[in-house]
Amino acid sequence: MTIQARLRAISGSILFLFLTCHLINHAFGLVSFQAMGDAHRILMTTWRTPIGTAFLSLAFLVHYAVAILSIYRRRTINMTGWEAAQMASGLIIPILILEHVLGTRIAEEVAGIDPTYRYVVAALWVAEPVTGILQGIAVVIAWTHGCIGLHFWLRVKDWYGDWRRPLLGVAVVLPALSLAGYVSAGFEVLFELDRDHMVNAILTQARFDPSKIQPLLKLQAPLTALFVVLGLAPFLGRFVRDRVLCKPRVALLLPDGTRVPVPLGATALEALRAAGRPHAAVCGGRGRCTTCRVRVIQGAEALEPPDSLENAALQRIKALEGVRLACQIRPKEHLGVSPLLPPTATARDGRQMGGLEGEERQVTCLFIDIRRSTKLGEEKLPYDVLFILNQFFSEMSHAIAETGGHYAQFNGDGLMALYGLETTPQDGAKAAINGAKAMLQRVEKLNKSLESELPFPLAVGIGLHHGEAIVGAMGPPRAQITSAIGDTINIAARLESLTKEHGVPVIFSHEVAAAAGIVTESLTRAEVPVRGREAPVRFYPIADPLETTAL
């Protein structure tokens, strides 16, 4: 996370915590003024101390300054509706709450008044009811602004999907209770005394002095104008920068032949949005969700290397080489890119591991299958068969994990594993051989532990082949797994089936032996023709892999 993003998150969290305490305090108005006062002493006293006030004021100034800076730094104002709502609400909140702040906290420090809840509610309900309505609107807008920011931050988290509805309920109920408490407190004040006597008594109790308050209220107009100017300044600055000083010099080259101009200093995501090209970015371009990922096809050497924020995101999804985040790269030369996720991608899509786009890679594929599985189903009850198979798959998945492989798919009584996805092809081939050994060892242990359950010892056949395959996330959109397709996969499956004919537990191809550096002079060699290939596939049947010194 950049310093600017960190400051924005920390300051926003402080302000949101203060607002939450304030809303909870208002909600106690549904009980009574006494309850509001008691809650105020618990929830708000810390914020009203000199340190608390300074801390809160600093958080506001930092959050507002970072927001203004971020608007100026944007290279496009094309954004989602929620992003636009967050930006607009953030700019209007200071204007809406200005009179309230001047008449309460600042008046307390400068004019010496005691802004009790009775004073504030009486002023808003009786003296200035229009202002009271505006303050209610300001509370809703401020709360919505904070909730949008919190939503943008949390929606990339794995657990957020399960908690989203309950949190939405809290987000709706809390301001509703707060406004209801405010209304209830207002009616309570109205019913206590007649208006004139009530106002005079409360103003006297609050040490209200018009001569000291009026100078503060006169500051409202110039301060409002200041916030209006500050809100418009980044948009004016952007116009001057983009239209006068920084005309686009480079372009993004898209797969369909489109050239998208890139304003100087803009990210690829900003350039795409400025051109009206839909592109996924669930987190709003903050480098957290990875849904804006692209494959750099041309000009990668001219890009700055990933910073800590982008690098952490790419490592989290185990991105393949050449994959970058469009929200983090700033092209300085013409750059060819290909989007890897659709514009409608969700936060869940962003959590998909790298390889979703597919890539030809050198991998070692391993197939393992249980022998006589049909016979096992005939002699055992379905429940027992499932129990045995689950034990088998559990042991095999552990063998794959401990040898650095990837569990790619299963097919009822067997499974496929891929090696070399995160290592060199040579190391992947060696790891696949070790994976086959680990599987056989675990099958032996499984036979011993399930001896009383099995009608006959489990036996397996394992086939391994090394070569190029198309690796990527496959399957339904909501249940994709990283797997592979191609001749390499088909040949590995063919070799696994040949273990039955040769009566051996393991067969690996000559390509596996060459990649792993296995000495093959002492091994039995055989060949099998494969449809679509001119030359037959050479392979080595291994009767006892655990005892073969060449392995």
N, C-alpha and C positions, 0 to 999 in steps of 0.2 A: 504494500500500500504506500502511495506517495505521501509526502509530508502534507500536501494540500488535502488529499483525501482523508488522511488521519485527523487533521485539524477539524475538517468538516464533520467527521463522524463523532469525534469526542465532544466538540461544542454542541452539536445537534443533540447528542445523548443527554447532556446536562440540561439543555433547554426543555427537552421532552420530559425529563424526570421532574423538573419544576412544574411544568404544565400538568402532569399527572397528579402531583400532590395538590395543586390548585383545584383541579376538577373534583378530586375526592373530597376536598374540604368543602366545596360548594354543595356537593351531594348531601352533606349532613344537614343542610337547610331543610330537607324533608322531615327531619326530626324536630329541630327547634334552633333558635338563635344560640341558645346555650350549648347545644351540641356542636354548632359551627365554631363557636369560640373555643371549646375544648379541643376539637380537631385541629383548629388553627395553631394552638400552642404546640401540638405534637408534630404536625406536618410542615408548618411554615416558619417556625421560629428560627431554625437554622438559616433559612434563606434570607431572613430579615436582619441578621447580624451584619456588622460591617464587612467581615470576611466573606460571608455568604453573598451579600449584595455585590461586592467587588467581583467575586467569582462568577456570579450570574451575568453581570454586566460585561465582563471580559468574554464570556462564552457567546453572548449576543453579538458583540462587535466582531469577534473572530468569525463566527458563522456567517454574518452578513457580508463581511469583507471577502471571505472565500467564495461566497455565492456570486457576488459581483464580478470577482476575478474569473470564476469559472464561466460565467456568461460571456465575458469578453473573449476568453480563450476558445470558446466554441467557434468552429468554422462554418456551422450551419445552425439555423433555428428550426430545421425540420426535425421533429421529434414526435414521440407518441403522445396521446392525449393526457396520460397520467404525468409524464414528464413536464408537459406544458402547464398542467394544473399545479404541480409542485413549484415550478418557477414563478408563475403568476402569484400564487398565494404567498410565497416567500417575500415577494416585493411589496405586496399590499399590507401584510401584517403590521410592520412598523407604523404605517400611517394610521391604521385602525386603532392601535393600542396606545398611540402617543398621548392623547388627552387623558386616558386612564392613568398612565404612568406619571404624567405631570401632576395630576390631582391627588395621587396617593403617595407613592414611595418618595418621589422627589419633593412633594409638598411637605411630607413628614420631616425630611432632612433640612429643607431650606426654610419652610414657614412654621415649623414646630407643631403641625396639627397631629392629631392622633386618629389615623384613618381606620376606625373600628368597622366591623361589618355593618353595624347599624348606620353609621355615617355613609358608607359607600352605597349600601342598598337604598337608603333614603334619597341620596343624591341622584341615583340612576332611575329610581322609580317615581319620585315626586318632582324633584327640581328639573331634571333633564331626562325625560322618558325616551326621547329619540336617541340620546347617547346610550341609554341602557340597552336599547334594541341593537345598536351598532356593536356594543361590547359583547352581546350574546352571539352575534354573527362572527365577531372577531375570534371568539373562543372556538367556534366550530371550524373556522378556516385554519386557525393555528393548529388545532388538533388533527385536522385532515392533512395538513402539510407534514406534520410529524409522522403520521401513520403511513403516508406515501413513502417517505424516506425510510422508515423502518421496514416497510414491505419490500422496497428495492434491495435493502441490505439482507433481509432474511430469506427471500425467495430462492436464493441459490443454495440454501442449506438443505441437506438431505431430509431433516426431520420436519421442515416447515410445511410440507404437504399435508401431514397428519394433523398439525396444529393450526392450520390456516383458518378453518371455520370457527373454532373456539376463540381464537384471537380476534377474528372479525367481529364476533359477538361482543367481546369486551370493548372493541373500538367503537361500536355503535351504542352500547348500553351506558358506558361511562359518561360521555358528554350529555346523553339524554338525562341521566340522573343528576348531573351537575346543573343543567339548565332548569330541571324540575325543582332542584333545591333552591336555586336562585329565585324562581317564581314564588315558591312557597315562602321563602324569607321575605319577599316583597309584600305578599298579602298579610303576613304576620305583622309587619311594620304598619301597614295601612290600617289594620284593625285595632292596633293598640291605642292610637290617639288620633285626634283630628289633624288635618294636614299642617296648618300653621303652627300649632302648638308642638306637634311632633318634630317638625323641621327645626324649629328654634331650639328645642330641648336637645336634640341630637347634635346640632351644630355647636351649641355651647359645650356639650360634653366632649366633643372632638377638638375643642380649642380652635374653632374655625375663625380666621381673621381675613375678611375680604381684601383688606389692603395688602396683605402679604401673598394672597393667592392670585390676585389679578395679574401681577407681573409675570408669574409663571405661565398663566393661561395665554398671555400675549405671545409667549414663545411658540405656541402651537402652530401658528401660520408659517413663520419662517422655517421651523423644523420640518413641517409637512412639505414645504417647497424643497427643502434640502433632500429629503428622502425621495421626492419625485425626480429631482435632478440626478441623484445617485442611481436611481432605478433605470433612468433613460441613458445615462452615460455609457454603459458598456455596449448598448445597441448602437449608439452614435459612433463609438470607437470602432466597433466591428465594421460599420459601413465605410468609414474612412480607410480602415486597414485593408479590407477586402476589395473595395471598388477602386481605390486610388493608389495605394502603396503596394499591395501584394497580389498582383494579377497571377493567375495560375500559369506555371511554366512546365509542369510535368502532368502525367495522366496515369490513371489506372487502366490497364488493358484487360478486359474481361473475356471469358471464353467465347462469348457470342460475337466478338469483334468490336464491341462498344468501347469507346475511349471516354473515361470519366475524368474531367479536369480536377486537379488536386490543388486547392489554395495553399499558398506557402505556409508551411508549419502545420497543416491539417493532418489528421489521422486518416487512414483509409476508410474507416467507418464514417467519419464526418464528410468525406468527399462523396461517398456513395449516397448518403442521405441528402446532401446538398443537391445532388443530381436527380433526386426523386427515385433512386433505386432502392427498393425494399431490401433490408438486410437485418438479420436477427441480432439483437443485443438486449437480452433480458435485463441485465444489470444497468442498462443505460450507458454503456461504454466505460465502465469503471474497472474493467479487467478482472472481474470476479466470476462471471458465469460461463465464459468460453464459448457461448453460442455464436459469437461473431467470427469464429475461427475460419481462416482461409489457407489455402495452399498457395505458396509463392512459386509461380512458374517461371518468372523472368525477373531479373534485377535484384535477387536476394542479396548479392554481395554489396549492394549500395545501402542496405538497411543497417541501422544500428542494432547490435546484438540485444536480445531480450533483457530488460532490466529485472530487478528482483521480483516485482509484482507479476510481470508477464511470465517469467521463468517458473515461478511457483505454480501459476495456473496451468502452464503447459505440462509441467511434471506431474501435476495432480491427475491429468487425464492421459498421461503417458503418450503425449503427442508424438507423431512420427516426424522425421526430419523434413524441414520445409514448411511445417505448419506454424502459423503465427496468428496472433489476435489482431483483427482489423482495427480495434479500438486503441491499440498501443503502437502500431507501426506508423511512422511518418515518412512517406516516400520523398526522396530527394531527387530521384531519377525516375524515368518511366518504369512502372512496376506491373508485371503480369500476375494476376491473382485469380483464384477460382474459389468461390464460396463453398464451404463444406457442409453447411446445414441450411435448411430452407428458411425463408424469412419468418415462417410461423413457428420456428423452434421454441420450445419451452425451456424452463430452467432444468427440468428433468433431462431433456435432450442434451443440455450442456454438460451434464454429469457423465454422459457416455464416454467411455475410454477412447483415446485416439485410435485412428484406423477406421473410423466410421466411413471415411471417404473411400477406402479401398486403395491398395497399393500392391504392386508386384514386388515380392520379397523372396530372398533365399531362406527357406525354412526346412526343418526336418519334421515330418509328420509321422506320428505313431498311432497305429490302430491296435486295439486289444479287444478280444472277443472271448466269451465263455464257451467252452466246448460242451456239447450235449445239454444245452440249456432247455431244449424241448423235452428231453428225457427227465430233466429236473422238474419241469412243470407237471409232468404226468405222475410223478411219484410223491409230490408234496402238495399240500393245500395251498391255495393262492396266497393266503396270509403268510405262510412260511416262505414261499418263493420270494415275495416282496421283501421280507425280512432279510433273507440271504442276499438278494440283489443290492439292497440298501447298504448292507455291511460291505459288500464287494466294492460298490462305487465309492464308499467312504474311504476305504483303504487305498484304492487306486488314485483318488483325488489327492490324498496325502502324499503318495509316492510322486505324483506329478509336481506338487507344490515344493516338496523338499529337494527336487532335482532341477528346479528352475523352469518347469514347463508351464503351459497354459491349457487348462481344461476347456476344450473347444466345443464338444457336443457328445451326446450319447445316443445310442440307437436301440434301446431295449435291453440287450444283454452284452453290450460293448460300448466303447467310447473312443473318442479321438482326442489326441493331445498334440499341441504344436510347440516346437522348441526353436529357439533362436529369435524370438520376437523382441527381446530386450538385450541380446548379446550378439556377438559375431556369429556368422553361419557356422564356422568351425566349432566354436564353443557350444552352439546349439546342437550340433550333431553328437558331440561327446556327451552332452547332458542327456540327449535322447537315449543313448546306449545305457547310461547310468539309470535313466528312468525305467527302461525295460527290466534291468536287473532288480531295481527296487520293487517293481510290481510283482515279479516272480517271488521275491522274498516275502512280500506281504501276502501273496496267495498261499504260500506254505504255512505262514502263521495263521491265516484265516482257516485253513483246513484243520489245523490243530484245535483252534478255539471253537469251531463249529462242528467238530467231529460227530457229536451226538445228534446234530440237526441234519447233517448231509447224508443222503443215500449213497453217495460216492464222492471221492475227493474232487474238488473243483480243478479243472485244467483250463488253460488259456492258450490262445495263439496271438502273437504280437508281430506286426509287420511294420517296418520303418523304411522310409524313402526320403531322400534329400533333393531339393530342387526349387525352382521358382513356383510360387503360387500367389493367387490374388487374396490378400489378407484384408479383412475389414469386418465391421459390425454388420451382421445379417439377421434376418428374421423380421417379425412384426415390429412396427414402430415402438411399441411400449415394452417389448420383450426381446430386444436384440442382444446378441452375443457376438464376441469377436471370434471369427472362424475363418476358414479358407476354402477356396475351390481351385480346381485346375488339375492338370495331369499328375502333378506330384501327389495330390491327395488320392486320386484314383489308383495310382500305382501302389501307394502304401496299403490301400484297402485290398488290392489284388494280392499283394505279398502276404498280408494277414491270412487270406483265404487259402493260400498255398501251404500254410503251416499244417493243415489237415493232411494234404497229400504227402508231404514229406515227413510227417510224424514228429515234428519238432515244435518247441514252444516259441522260437524266435526266428524270424527271417529279416535280414536287412539287405538293402541294395548296395551295389558297388559304389554308388554316389555317396551313401552314408559312410562307407568305409574310407573313401578318399577324403571326405571332409573332416572326419574324426581322426584321421591318421592311423587307422587300424592296419596292422600287418596281416595280409590275407593269404600268404603263401601256404600256411598250414590249414587253411579253412577249405571246406568243400564248396565248390562253386557250381552254380546251375544257371540256366537261362530260361526266360519265358517270353514269348511274343506278346506284344501289347498292341491293341487296335489303335491305328493312327500313328504308330512309330515304325520307322523303317528297321531300325536295329532292335533286337530283343533286349530285355532288361536283365542284366546280370545280377545275381543275388547270392547270398550265403545262408544256407540253413544251419542254424546253431542248435545242436541237440541239448547242450548243457551250458548255457551262458555263464552261470555262476562259477563254472570250473574252467572255462576257456581262457587260457593265459593271454591270448591275443587281444582279448577285450579288456 
